[in-house]
Amino acid sequence: MEKELSIFIDESGDLGNYQNHSPFYIISLVFHEQNKSITDEVKKLDNYLAENGLLNHTIHTAPLIRQEQTYKNMDISKRSKLFKQLFNFVRSVDISYKTIVVDKKMYSKQVDITNMITKELSSFIKSNFPYFSKFDKIIIYYDNGQVKLTNILIAIFGSILDNSEFRVITPNNYKLFQAADLVCTLALIKNKLLSSKSLTNSEEIFFGSIGKLRKNYLKFFERIEFNQRIKLHL
């Protein structure tokens, strides 16, 4: 039987220069070995969405927390339950993730940010080459949200892993892409906490406190980080 690895990629922020409202650029990669079925878990999340009038809804966690866009008329109780449903989905499936975090204060030029991402992603793949090479096929899923990132992904994966292929997707069709969105959002909040030591007003309303955020969400994500999870499987 052919062994296949899926990698779902999302990003938070942009590749532009540092601004107060955009201090970081974050890329998340969620890894799922296809022999580990998530069918039941996907069905459970889909059923919840359908039962709550959100059939075919794509969960976007950053605006969900801030009560923006689709969620501007949704109260805190419903938003919190929706967030927890996605979190519980992630907790119940066998996945791992990797984040690349760019502190844009450290770079004065966009090309420097691009070079940093390229080097870190290349180093990560090369240092874990034995793991990636055991698969017959690796499929990278991305929504082509930022063309520059698309070009980086195609160039790096294509040059290092000859068993990889790239697919442009629609986020609504893949719950694990929405999981990558959740990873990005929590990584952004975590890194802002490291510098500011505080939550924004909307984050404090949503999570309650820094302590609750760490206890209820961040500690779990530390356990499924790629280097932690893969070590347990080797």
QUIRA-V549739 format. One record per helix or strand. SS is the DSSP state (a for helix, b for strand). FROM is the first residue (numbers start at 1). LEN is the number of residues. If there is no record, write none. Layout:
BEGIN
SS,FROM,LEN
SS,FROM,LEN
END
This chain:
BEGIN
b,4,9
b,19,1
b,22,1
b,24,10
a,39,13
a,61,6
a,69,3
a,76,17
b,96,8
a,104,3
a,110,18
a,129,4
b,137,6
a,147,14
b,164,5
a,171,3
a,175,22
a,201,7
a,210,14
b,225,1
a,226,8
END
